Protein backbone atom coordinates (compact mmCIF):
# COMPACT_ATOMS: atom_id res chain seq x y z
CA UNK A 1 0.00 0.00 0.00
CA UNK A 2 1.38 3.39 -0.96
CA UNK A 3 0.97 6.15 1.64
CA UNK A 4 0.76 9.85 0.91
CA UNK A 5 2.29 12.31 3.45
CA UNK A 6 0.81 15.80 3.99
CA UNK A 7 3.64 18.37 4.24
CA UNK A 8 3.18 21.63 6.26
CA UNK A 9 3.85 24.93 4.47
CA UNK A 10 4.28 28.53 5.43
CA UNK A 11 1.22 29.46 3.35
CA UNK A 12 -1.76 28.01 5.25
CA UNK A 13 -4.22 28.94 2.48
CA UNK A 14 -2.21 26.81 0.01
CA UNK A 15 -1.97 24.04 2.57
CA UNK A 16 -5.74 23.94 2.89
CA UNK A 17 -6.12 23.89 -0.88
CA UNK A 18 -3.57 21.11 -1.19
CA UNK A 19 -5.26 19.13 1.59
CA UNK A 20 -8.59 19.44 -0.24
CA UNK A 21 -6.97 18.35 -3.49
CA UNK A 22 -5.35 15.41 -1.76
CA UNK A 23 -8.64 14.40 -0.11
CA UNK A 24 -10.14 14.26 -3.57
CA UNK A 25 -7.12 12.45 -4.99
CA UNK A 26 -6.70 9.81 -2.27
CA UNK A 27 -9.89 7.83 -3.08
CA UNK A 28 -8.85 7.75 -6.74
CA UNK A 29 -5.38 6.58 -5.75
CA UNK A 30 -6.83 3.82 -3.56
CA UNK A 31 -9.11 2.69 -6.38
CA UNK A 32 -6.19 2.69 -8.81
CA UNK A 33 -3.96 0.66 -6.48
CA UNK A 34 -6.78 -1.78 -5.69
CA UNK A 35 -7.51 -2.32 -9.38
CA UNK A 36 -3.81 -2.85 -10.05
CA UNK A 37 -3.53 -5.38 -7.23
CA UNK A 38 -6.66 -7.21 -8.35
CA UNK A 39 -5.28 -7.41 -11.88
CA UNK A 40 -1.96 -8.72 -10.61
CA UNK A 41 -3.67 -11.27 -8.36
CA UNK A 42 -6.16 -12.50 -10.96
CA UNK A 43 -5.69 -16.25 -11.49
CA UNK A 44 -4.37 -17.41 -14.85
CA UNK A 45 -7.01 -18.99 -17.04
CA UNK A 46 -7.21 -21.56 -19.77
CA UNK A 47 -7.18 -19.84 -23.17
CA UNK A 48 -10.08 -21.04 -25.31
CA UNK A 49 -9.11 -18.81 -28.24
CA UNK A 50 -5.62 -20.34 -28.27
CA UNK A 51 -7.15 -23.83 -28.23
CA UNK A 52 -9.33 -22.89 -31.20
CA UNK A 53 -6.29 -21.58 -33.09
CA UNK A 54 -4.45 -24.82 -32.32
CA UNK A 55 -7.41 -26.77 -33.69
CA UNK A 56 -7.15 -24.90 -36.98
CA UNK A 57 -3.40 -25.48 -37.12
CA UNK A 58 -3.85 -29.18 -36.41
CA UNK A 59 -6.46 -29.50 -39.16
CA UNK A 60 -4.22 -27.64 -41.59
CA UNK A 61 -1.34 -30.03 -40.88
CA UNK A 62 -3.28 -33.29 -40.60
CA UNK A 63 -6.89 -33.07 -41.83
CA UNK A 64 -7.04 -36.85 -42.33
CA UNK A 65 -5.38 -38.76 -39.51
CA UNK A 66 -6.62 -42.31 -39.93
CA UNK A 67 -4.36 -45.17 -38.89
CA UNK A 68 -1.41 -45.80 -41.20
CA UNK A 69 -1.87 -42.61 -43.21
CA UNK A 70 0.70 -39.85 -43.84
CA UNK A 71 -1.65 -37.51 -41.97
CA UNK A 72 -1.52 -39.77 -38.93
CA UNK A 73 2.27 -39.42 -38.83
CA UNK A 74 1.93 -35.64 -39.24
CA UNK A 75 -0.55 -35.55 -36.35
CA UNK A 76 1.94 -37.36 -34.15
CA UNK A 77 4.70 -34.93 -35.13
CA UNK A 78 2.37 -32.00 -34.37
CA UNK A 79 1.71 -33.29 -30.86
CA UNK A 80 5.39 -33.96 -30.13
CA UNK A 81 6.41 -30.56 -31.47
CA UNK A 82 4.25 -28.86 -28.83
CA UNK A 83 5.87 -30.72 -25.95
CA UNK A 84 9.58 -30.13 -26.56
CA UNK A 85 10.13 -28.84 -22.99
CA UNK A 86 8.54 -31.98 -21.54
CA UNK A 87 10.53 -34.22 -23.89
CA UNK A 88 13.73 -32.46 -22.76
CA UNK A 89 12.84 -33.09 -19.10
CA UNK A 90 12.00 -36.75 -19.68
CA UNK A 91 8.33 -36.10 -18.92
CA UNK A 92 7.06 -37.29 -22.30
CA UNK A 93 6.48 -41.00 -22.95
CA UNK A 94 5.72 -42.74 -26.25
CA UNK A 95 3.71 -45.93 -25.79
CA UNK A 96 4.12 -47.85 -29.07
CA UNK A 97 2.22 -51.06 -29.72
CA UNK A 98 0.73 -53.19 -32.50
CA UNK A 99 -2.94 -54.13 -32.47
CA UNK A 100 -4.78 -56.84 -34.32
CA UNK A 101 -7.63 -55.21 -36.26
CA UNK A 102 -10.07 -56.25 -39.02
CA UNK A 103 -7.62 -54.58 -41.43
CA UNK A 104 -4.70 -56.60 -40.08
CA UNK A 105 -1.92 -55.77 -37.62
CA UNK A 106 -1.62 -51.98 -37.22
CA UNK A 107 1.00 -49.90 -35.44
CA UNK A 108 -0.36 -47.38 -32.95
CA UNK A 109 1.06 -44.93 -30.43
CA UNK A 110 -0.19 -43.32 -27.25
CA UNK A 111 1.60 -40.24 -25.95
CA UNK A 112 1.73 -39.49 -22.22
CA UNK A 113 2.82 -36.04 -21.04
CA UNK A 114 3.54 -35.83 -17.30
CA UNK A 115 3.33 -32.81 -15.00
CA UNK A 116 4.59 -33.86 -11.54
CA UNK A 117 2.57 -32.69 -8.55
CA UNK A 118 3.15 -32.52 -4.82
CA UNK A 119 0.81 -35.31 -3.73
CA UNK A 120 1.09 -39.04 -4.36
CA UNK A 121 -1.38 -39.87 -7.11
CA UNK A 122 -2.25 -39.05 -10.71
CA UNK A 123 -5.12 -37.33 -12.51
CA UNK A 124 -5.31 -38.35 -16.18
CA UNK A 125 -6.95 -36.34 -18.97
CA UNK A 126 -7.21 -38.22 -22.27
CA UNK A 127 -8.31 -37.61 -25.84
CA UNK A 128 -7.94 -39.55 -29.07
CA UNK A 129 -6.20 -37.80 -31.94
CA UNK A 130 -6.84 -40.00 -34.98
CA UNK A 131 -9.78 -39.83 -37.39
CA UNK A 132 -12.26 -42.56 -38.19
CA UNK A 133 -10.70 -45.27 -40.40
CA UNK A 134 -13.91 -46.32 -42.26
CA UNK A 135 -14.45 -42.66 -43.25
CA UNK A 136 -10.99 -42.32 -44.78
CA UNK A 137 -12.36 -41.99 -48.33
CA UNK A 138 -14.70 -39.08 -47.62
CA UNK A 139 -13.85 -35.54 -46.56
CA UNK A 140 -13.95 -36.35 -42.85
CA UNK A 141 -11.54 -34.21 -40.81
CA UNK A 142 -13.03 -34.63 -37.33
CA UNK A 143 -12.81 -31.01 -36.20
CA UNK A 144 -14.97 -31.79 -33.16
CA UNK A 145 -14.27 -35.52 -33.04
CA UNK A 146 -10.60 -35.58 -32.17
CA UNK A 147 -9.00 -32.37 -33.43
CA UNK A 148 -10.37 -29.82 -30.97
CA UNK A 149 -9.82 -32.08 -27.96
CA UNK A 150 -6.24 -32.74 -29.07
CA UNK A 151 -5.82 -28.95 -29.15
CA UNK A 152 -7.57 -28.68 -25.79
CA UNK A 153 -5.02 -31.02 -24.19
CA UNK A 154 -2.12 -29.16 -25.79
CA UNK A 155 -3.44 -25.90 -24.36
CA UNK A 156 -3.96 -27.50 -20.93
CA UNK A 157 -0.32 -28.55 -21.23
CA UNK A 158 0.65 -24.94 -21.96
CA UNK A 159 -1.16 -23.91 -18.79
CA UNK A 160 0.39 -26.65 -16.62
CA UNK A 161 3.86 -25.85 -17.91
CA UNK A 162 3.68 -22.40 -16.29
CA UNK A 163 1.33 -23.40 -13.43
CA UNK A 164 2.57 -26.82 -12.24
CA UNK A 165 0.13 -29.01 -10.29
CA UNK A 166 0.10 -28.25 -6.57
CA UNK A 167 -1.79 -31.43 -5.72
CA UNK A 168 -1.79 -34.70 -7.63
CA UNK A 169 0.36 -35.08 -10.73
CA UNK A 170 -1.51 -34.48 -14.00
CA UNK A 171 -0.88 -36.66 -17.03
CA UNK A 172 -2.18 -35.82 -20.49
CA UNK A 173 -2.82 -38.86 -22.68
CA UNK A 174 -3.13 -38.53 -26.46
CA UNK A 175 -4.51 -41.97 -27.25
CA UNK A 176 -4.60 -43.72 -30.60
CA UNK A 177 -7.11 -46.09 -32.18
CA UNK A 178 -10.25 -44.96 -30.34
CA UNK A 179 -12.32 -45.34 -33.49
CA UNK A 180 -13.38 -48.68 -34.94
CA UNK A 181 -11.39 -49.95 -37.93
CA UNK A 182 -14.43 -51.70 -39.40
CA UNK A 183 -17.48 -51.42 -37.13
CA UNK A 184 -17.76 -50.65 -33.43
CA UNK A 185 -17.48 -53.63 -31.09
CA UNK A 186 -15.70 -54.52 -27.86
CA UNK A 187 -12.76 -55.83 -29.87
CA UNK A 188 -12.83 -53.24 -32.68
CA UNK A 189 -12.57 -49.94 -30.79
CA UNK A 190 -10.65 -48.21 -27.99
CA UNK A 191 -7.37 -49.84 -29.03
CA UNK A 192 -5.15 -47.24 -27.37
CA UNK A 193 -6.88 -47.07 -24.00
CA UNK A 194 -7.42 -50.84 -23.84
CA UNK A 195 -3.68 -51.29 -24.34
CA UNK A 196 -2.79 -48.56 -21.83
CA UNK A 197 -5.18 -49.83 -19.14
CA UNK A 198 -3.70 -53.34 -19.43
CA UNK A 199 -0.13 -51.99 -19.36
CA UNK A 200 -0.75 -49.78 -16.35
CA UNK A 201 -2.50 -52.63 -14.58
CA UNK A 202 0.58 -54.81 -14.99
CA UNK A 203 3.17 -52.21 -13.92
CA UNK A 204 1.22 -50.86 -10.93
CA UNK A 205 0.44 -47.43 -12.39
CA UNK A 206 -3.31 -48.09 -12.30
CA UNK A 207 -3.36 -47.99 -8.50
CA UNK A 208 -2.00 -44.42 -8.55
CA UNK A 209 -4.77 -43.01 -10.75
CA UNK A 210 -7.26 -40.95 -8.75
CA UNK A 211 -9.38 -40.11 -11.79
CA UNK A 212 -9.30 -40.84 -15.52
CA UNK A 213 -11.12 -38.12 -17.47
CA UNK A 214 -11.86 -38.12 -21.20
CA UNK A 215 -12.38 -35.07 -23.43
CA UNK A 216 -14.45 -35.88 -26.51
CA UNK A 217 -16.56 -33.76 -28.88
CA UNK A 218 -16.67 -30.70 -26.62
CA UNK A 219 -16.03 -28.02 -29.26
CA UNK A 220 -19.66 -28.01 -30.42
CA UNK A 221 -20.93 -24.42 -30.73
CA UNK A 222 -24.19 -25.57 -29.11
CA UNK A 223 -22.40 -27.15 -26.14
CA UNK A 224 -24.17 -29.28 -23.59
CA UNK A 225 -22.09 -31.89 -21.81
CA UNK A 226 -23.91 -35.15 -21.22
CA UNK A 227 -24.52 -36.85 -17.89
CA UNK A 228 -22.88 -40.16 -18.76
CA UNK A 229 -24.16 -43.25 -16.95
CA UNK A 230 -20.84 -45.02 -17.54
CA UNK A 231 -18.97 -42.38 -15.53
CA UNK A 232 -18.28 -42.64 -11.79
CA UNK A 233 -21.09 -40.97 -9.78
CA UNK A 234 -18.85 -38.90 -7.47
CA UNK A 235 -16.97 -37.51 -10.47
CA UNK A 236 -20.28 -36.57 -12.10
CA UNK A 237 -21.16 -34.76 -8.86
CA UNK A 238 -17.81 -32.95 -8.96
CA UNK A 239 -18.40 -31.97 -12.60
CA UNK A 240 -21.72 -30.42 -11.63
CA UNK A 241 -19.93 -28.55 -8.83
CA UNK A 242 -17.16 -27.48 -11.24
CA UNK A 243 -19.79 -26.11 -13.62
CA UNK A 244 -21.38 -24.15 -10.79
CA UNK A 245 -18.02 -22.81 -9.58
CA UNK A 246 -17.03 -21.62 -13.06
CA UNK A 247 -20.42 -20.22 -14.02
CA UNK A 248 -21.03 -22.89 -16.65
CA UNK A 249 -24.00 -24.77 -15.12
CA UNK A 250 -26.18 -24.11 -18.16
CA UNK A 251 -23.78 -26.15 -20.31
CA UNK A 252 -23.96 -29.46 -18.43
CA UNK A 253 -26.35 -32.37 -17.97
CA UNK A 254 -29.21 -31.37 -20.27
CA UNK A 255 -29.01 -34.90 -21.71
CA UNK A 256 -28.37 -38.25 -20.06
CA UNK A 257 -26.44 -40.88 -22.00
CA UNK A 258 -24.42 -44.05 -21.52
CA UNK A 259 -21.40 -43.52 -23.76
CA UNK A 260 -18.94 -46.16 -24.91
CA UNK A 261 -15.72 -44.20 -24.97
CA UNK A 262 -12.07 -44.21 -23.92
CA UNK A 263 -12.94 -44.31 -20.21
CA UNK A 264 -14.45 -47.82 -20.37
CA UNK A 265 -11.20 -49.85 -20.22
CA UNK A 266 -10.31 -48.00 -17.03
CA UNK A 267 -13.81 -48.19 -15.57
CA UNK A 268 -13.73 -51.95 -16.08
CA UNK A 269 -10.54 -52.10 -13.98
CA UNK A 270 -12.02 -50.12 -11.09
CA UNK A 271 -10.56 -46.68 -11.84
CA UNK A 272 -12.82 -43.65 -11.18
CA UNK A 273 -13.71 -42.29 -14.63
CA UNK A 274 -15.47 -39.34 -16.21
CA UNK A 275 -16.39 -38.82 -19.87
CA UNK A 276 -16.81 -35.13 -20.67
CA UNK A 277 -18.64 -35.37 -23.98
CA UNK A 278 -21.46 -33.79 -25.97
CA UNK A 279 -22.96 -36.45 -28.21
CA UNK A 280 -25.77 -34.23 -29.52
CA UNK A 281 -23.84 -32.55 -32.32
CA UNK A 282 -25.73 -30.64 -34.99
CA UNK A 283 -29.33 -30.93 -36.24
CA UNK A 284 -30.74 -34.44 -36.70
CA UNK A 285 -32.38 -34.82 -40.07
CA UNK A 286 -33.35 -37.59 -42.49
CA UNK A 287 -30.01 -37.22 -44.26
CA UNK A 288 -28.04 -36.62 -41.03
CA UNK A 289 -29.69 -38.86 -38.40
CA UNK A 290 -26.69 -38.46 -36.04
CA UNK A 291 -26.17 -34.80 -36.83
CA UNK A 292 -22.61 -33.91 -37.86
CA UNK A 293 -21.09 -36.86 -35.99
CA UNK A 294 -18.98 -39.02 -38.33
CA UNK A 295 -19.84 -36.98 -41.41
CA UNK A 296 -17.93 -34.63 -43.70
CA UNK A 297 -19.83 -31.78 -41.98
CA UNK A 298 -17.69 -32.12 -38.83
CA UNK A 299 -15.65 -29.05 -39.77
CA UNK A 300 -14.17 -26.14 -37.83
CA UNK A 301 -17.10 -23.82 -38.50
CA UNK A 302 -19.24 -26.08 -36.28
CA UNK A 303 -17.07 -25.51 -33.19
CA UNK A 304 -16.18 -22.41 -31.17
CA UNK A 305 -13.49 -20.92 -28.95
CA UNK A 306 -16.24 -20.24 -26.39
CA UNK A 307 -17.06 -23.93 -26.05
CA UNK A 308 -13.38 -24.78 -25.74
CA UNK A 309 -13.08 -22.10 -23.05
CA UNK A 310 -15.90 -23.73 -21.10
CA UNK A 311 -14.31 -27.17 -21.43
CA UNK A 312 -10.90 -25.89 -20.37
CA UNK A 313 -12.37 -24.10 -17.36
CA UNK A 314 -14.18 -27.29 -16.33
CA UNK A 315 -11.10 -29.52 -16.61
CA UNK A 316 -8.91 -27.16 -14.57
CA UNK A 317 -11.60 -26.83 -11.93
CA UNK A 318 -12.02 -30.62 -11.88
CA UNK A 319 -8.29 -30.96 -11.14
CA UNK A 320 -8.72 -28.59 -8.18
CA UNK A 321 -11.81 -30.38 -6.86
CA UNK A 322 -10.27 -33.85 -7.21
CA UNK A 323 -7.22 -32.61 -5.29
CA UNK A 324 -9.57 -31.50 -2.49
CA UNK A 325 -11.64 -34.70 -2.68
CA UNK A 326 -8.58 -36.89 -2.25
C-alpha positions in Angstrom: 0.0 0.0 0.0 1.4 3.4 -1.0 1.0 6.1 1.6 0.8 9.9 0.9 2.3 12.3 3.4 0.8 15.8 4.0 3.6 18.4 4.2 3.2 21.6 6.3 3.9 24.9 4.5 4.3 28.5 5.4 1.2 29.5 3.3 -1.8 28.0 5.3 -4.2 28.9 2.5 -2.2 26.8 0.0 -2.0 24.0 2.6 -5.7 23.9 2.9 -6.1 23.9 -0.9 -3.6 21.1 -1.2 -5.3 19.1 1.6 -8.6 19.4 -0.2 -7.0 18.4 -3.5 -5.4 15.4 -1.8 -8.6 14.4 -0.1 -10.1 14.3 -3.6 -7.1 12.5 -5.0 -6.7 9.8 -2.3 -9.9 7.8 -3.1 -8.9 7.7 -6.7 -5.4 6.6 -5.7 -6.8 3.8 -3.6 -9.1 2.7 -6.4 -6.2 2.7 -8.8 -4.0 0.7 -6.5 -6.8 -1.8 -5.7 -7.5 -2.3 -9.4 -3.8 -2.8 -10.1 -3.5 -5.4 -7.2 -6.7 -7.2 -8.4 -5.3 -7.4 -11.9 -2.0 -8.7 -10.6 -3.7 -11.3 -8.4 -6.2 -12.5 -11.0 -5.7 -16.3 -11.5 -4.4 -17.4 -14.8 -7.0 -19.0 -17.0 -7.2 -21.6 -19.8 -7.2 -19.8 -23.2 -10.1 -21.0 -25.3 -9.1 -18.8 -28.2 -5.6 -20.3 -28.3 -7.2 -23.8 -28.2 -9.3 -22.9 -31.2 -6.3 -21.6 -33.1 -4.4 -24.8 -32.3 -7.4 -26.8 -33.7 -7.2 -24.9 -37.0 -3.4 -25.5 -37.1 -3.9 -29.2 -36.4 -6.5 -29.5 -39.2 -4.2 -27.6 -41.6 -1.3 -30.0 -40.9 -3.3 -33.3 -40.6 -6.9 -33.1 -41.8 -7.0 -36.8 -42.3 -5.4 -38.8 -39.5 -6.6 -42.3 -39.9 -4.4 -45.2 -38.9 -1.4 -45.8 -41.2 -1.9 -42.6 -43.2 0.7 -39.9 -43.8 -1.7 -37.5 -42.0 -1.5 -39.8 -38.9 2.3 -39.4 -38.8 1.9 -35.6 -39.2 -0.6 -35.6 -36.3 1.9 -37.4 -34.2 4.7 -34.9 -35.1 2.4 -32.0 -34.4 1.7 -33.3 -30.9 5.4 -34.0 -30.1 6.4 -30.6 -31.5 4.3 -28.9 -28.8 5.9 -30.7 -25.9 9.6 -30.1 -26.6 10.1 -28.8 -23.0 8.5 -32.0 -21.5 10.5 -34.2 -23.9 13.7 -32.5 -22.8 12.8 -33.1 -19.1 12.0 -36.8 -19.7 8.3 -36.1 -18.9 7.1 -37.3 -22.3 6.5 -41.0 -23.0 5.7 -42.7 -26.2 3.7 -45.9 -25.8 4.1 -47.8 -29.1 2.2 -51.1 -29.7 0.7 -53.2 -32.5 -2.9 -54.1 -32.5 -4.8 -56.8 -34.3 -7.6 -55.2 -36.3 -10.1 -56.3 -39.0 -7.6 -54.6 -41.4 -4.7 -56.6 -40.1 -1.9 -55.8 -37.6 -1.6 -52.0 -37.2 1.0 -49.9 -35.4 -0.4 -47.4 -33.0 1.1 -44.9 -30.4 -0.2 -43.3 -27.2 1.6 -40.2 -26.0 1.7 -39.5 -22.2 2.8 -36.0 -21.0 3.5 -35.8 -17.3 3.3 -32.8 -15.0 4.6 -33.9 -11.5 2.6 -32.7 -8.6 3.2 -32.5 -4.8 0.8 -35.3 -3.7 1.1 -39.0 -4.4 -1.4 -39.9 -7.1 -2.2 -39.0 -10.7 -5.1 -37.3 -12.5 -5.3 -38.4 -16.2 -7.0 -36.3 -19.0 -7.2 -38.2 -22.3 -8.3 -37.6 -25.8 -7.9 -39.6 -29.1 -6.2 -37.8 -31.9 -6.8 -40.0 -35.0 -9.8 -39.8 -37.4 -12.3 -42.6 -38.2 -10.7 -45.3 -40.4 -13.9 -46.3 -42.3 -14.5 -42.7 -43.3 -11.0 -42.3 -44.8 -12.4 -42.0 -48.3 -14.7 -39.1 -47.6 -13.9 -35.5 -46.6 -14.0 -36.3 -42.9 -11.5 -34.2 -40.8 -13.0 -34.6 -37.3 -12.8 -31.0 -36.2 -15.0 -31.8 -33.2 -14.3 -35.5 -33.0 -10.6 -35.6 -32.2 -9.0 -32.4 -33.4 -10.4 -29.8 -31.0 -9.8 -32.1 -28.0 -6.2 -32.7 -29.1 -5.8 -28.9 -29.2 -7.6 -28.7 -25.8 -5.0 -31.0 -24.2 -2.1 -29.2 -25.8 -3.4 -25.9 -24.4 -4.0 -27.5 -20.9 -0.3 -28.6 -21.2 0.7 -24.9 -22.0 -1.2 -23.9 -18.8 0.4 -26.7 -16.6 3.9 -25.8 -17.9 3.7 -22.4 -16.3 1.3 -23.4 -13.4 2.6 -26.8 -12.2 0.1 -29.0 -10.3 0.1 -28.2 -6.6 -1.8 -31.4 -5.7 -1.8 -34.7 -7.6 0.4 -35.1 -10.7 -1.5 -34.5 -14.0 -0.9 -36.7 -17.0 -2.2 -35.8 -20.5 -2.8 -38.9 -22.7 -3.1 -38.5 -26.5 -4.5 -42.0 -27.2 -4.6 -43.7 -30.6 -7.1 -46.1 -32.2 -10.2 -45.0 -30.3 -12.3 -45.3 -33.5 -13.4 -48.7 -34.9 -11.4 -49.9 -37.9 -14.4 -51.7 -39.4 -17.5 -51.4 -37.1 -17.8 -50.7 -33.4 -17.5 -53.6 -31.1 -15.7 -54.5 -27.9 -12.8 -55.8 -29.9 -12.8 -53.2 -32.7 -12.6 -49.9 -30.8 -10.7 -48.2 -28.0 -7.4 -49.8 -29.0 -5.2 -47.2 -27.4 -6.9 -47.1 -24.0 -7.4 -50.8 -23.8 -3.7 -51.3 -24.3 -2.8 -48.6 -21.8 -5.2 -49.8 -19.1 -3.7 -53.3 -19.4 -0.1 -52.0 -19.4 -0.8 -49.8 -16.3 -2.5 -52.6 -14.6 0.6 -54.8 -15.0 3.2 -52.2 -13.9 1.2 -50.9 -10.9 0.4 -47.4 -12.4 -3.3 -48.1 -12.3 -3.4 -48.0 -8.5 -2.0 -44.4 -8.5 -4.8 -43.0 -10.7 -7.3 -40.9 -8.8 -9.4 -40.1 -11.8 -9.3 -40.8 -15.5 -11.1 -38.1 -17.5 -11.9 -38.1 -21.2 -12.4 -35.1 -23.4 -14.5 -35.9 -26.5 -16.6 -33.8 -28.9 -16.7 -30.7 -26.6 -16.0 -28.0 -29.3 -19.7 -28.0 -30.4 -20.9 -24.4 -30.7 -24.2 -25.6 -29.1 -22.4 -27.2 -26.1 -24.2 -29.3 -23.6 -22.1 -31.9 -21.8 -23.9 -35.2 -21.2 -24.5 -36.9 -17.9 -22.9 -40.2 -18.8 -24.2 -43.3 -16.9 -20.8 -45.0 -17.5 -19.0 -42.4 -15.5 -18.3 -42.6 -11.8 -21.1 -41.0 -9.8 -18.9 -38.9 -7.5 -17.0 -37.5 -10.5 -20.3 -36.6 -12.1 -21.2 -34.8 -8.9 -17.8 -32.9 -9.0 -18.4 -32.0 -12.6 -21.7 -30.4 -11.6 -19.9 -28.5 -8.8 -17.2 -27.5 -11.2 -19.8 -26.1 -13.6 -21.4 -24.1 -10.8 -18.0 -22.8 -9.6 -17.0 -21.6 -13.1 -20.4 -20.2 -14.0 -21.0 -22.9 -16.6 -24.0 -24.8 -15.1 -26.2 -24.1 -18.2 -23.8 -26.2 -20.3 -24.0 -29.5 -18.4 -26.4 -32.4 -18.0 -29.2 -31.4 -20.3 -29.0 -34.9 -21.7 -28.4 -38.3 -20.1 -26.4 -40.9 -22.0 -24.4 -44.0 -21.5 -21.4 -43.5 -23.8 -18.9 -46.2 -24.9 -15.7 -44.2 -25.0 -12.1 -44.2 -23.9 -12.9 -44.3 -20.2 -14.4 -47.8 -20.4 -11.2 -49.8 -20.2 -10.3 -48.0 -17.0 -13.8 -48.2 -15.6 -13.7 -51.9 -16.1 -10.5 -52.1 -14.0 -12.0 -50.1 -11.1 -10.6 -46.7 -11.8 -12.8 -43.7 -11.2 -13.7 -42.3 -14.6 -15.5 -39.3 -16.2 -16.4 -38.8 -19.9 -16.8 -35.1 -20.7 -18.6 -35.4 -24.0 -21.5 -33.8 -26.0 -23.0 -36.5 -28.2 -25.8 -34.2 -29.5 -23.8 -32.6 -32.3 -25.7 -30.6 -35.0 -29.3 -30.9 -36.2 -30.7 -34.4 -36.7 -32.4 -34.8 -40.1 -33.3 -37.6 -42.5 -30.0 -37.2 -44.3 -28.0 -36.6 -41.0 -29.7 -38.9 -38.4 -26.7 -38.5 -36.0 -26.2 -34.8 -36.8 -22.6 -33.9 -37.9 -21.1 -36.9 -36.0 -19.0 -39.0 -38.3 -19.8 -37.0 -41.4 -17.9 -34.6 -43.7 -19.8 -31.8 -42.0 -17.7 -32.1 -38.8 -15.7 -29.0 -39.8 -14.2 -26.1 -37.8 -17.1 -23.8 -38.5 -19.2 -26.1 -36.3 -17.1 -25.5 -33.2 -16.2 -22.4 -31.2 -13.5 -20.9 -28.9 -16.2 -20.2 -26.4 -17.1 -23.9 -26.0 -13.4 -24.8 -25.7 -13.1 -22.1 -23.0 -15.9 -23.7 -21.1 -14.3 -27.2 -21.4 -10.9 -25.9 -20.4 -12.4 -24.1 -17.4 -14.2 -27.3 -16.3 -11.1 -29.5 -16.6 -8.9 -27.2 -14.6 -11.6 -26.8 -11.9 -12.0 -30.6 -11.9 -8.3 -31.0 -11.1 -8.7 -28.6 -8.2 -11.8 -30.4 -6.9 -10.3 -33.8 -7.2 -7.2 -32.6 -5.3 -9.6 -31.5 -2.5 -11.6 -34.7 -2.7 -8.6 -36.9 -2.3 
